[in-house]
């Protein structure tokens, strides 16, 4: 279940889509009434367990893998095929594939990937988009993608600068962004399937989305590097499989997708269920 403490800190930790009007919030992308602009990245929101402790690999918004190491990370990479959504006409269904540094155990994330959601007036039209983000700064949409496209994602750090590159190897489109970040710790690397959150402009009705039916998605070439080290697969680091869960009204959780064991530098996530939206009480912005 969500605790009051989690709700109080959610605004600082979660990625939000603000729909139903414009809202001036640091690091949050505004949207028109159509609700068509996502902010798909952000730190992992841990699912609280009994006794107000938390299990690092159970999350309300992430699934996939995270890696940690004694030295700071300088590189993370993956290639995946953009999964096709099944959109049955239920509102607020989203999913996002991305790679990044940080966010597993701190409040910044340097990340890029794609998102998909069930759009249109009847929530039956899949929409696919590539993006990058230096969270808590807002995400930047860079080009449309299509189901079946081969997507290559990477984040590099060198000489004090992060370079975020997302490429569609099928169409030849690519976008690269460089930025500095004095507070980014480079403490972890991640390969993630995520569901974001939506919020109205008054921050009075906010919730984590349902997980869109993506079928299966396989992230391959899952590699990372630390300062002075060699490029290695996830298994070459201390790694954590992450389960995305949905709270149950009766207490406890239910998994929304199943993440496979690692097979070399590859793992597969299989959609299990959409779940419900999860209300979040944010309170007034400071």
Protein Blocks (a to p, Z undefined) as FASTA:
>chain_A
ZZfklmmmmmmmpccddehiacddehiacddfkopaccfbccddddddehiiacfkbcfk
bgcdddddfbdcfbdcddddddddddehiahiacdddddeehilpcbdcddddddddedj
kopaccddddddddfbdcddfbdcdehiacddddddeehiacdddddfknopacdddddd
fkbnolaccddddddddddfkopagcddddddehiacdehiacddehiacddfklpccdd
dddddddfkgpjddfbdcdddehjaccdddfbgbjaddddebjaZZ
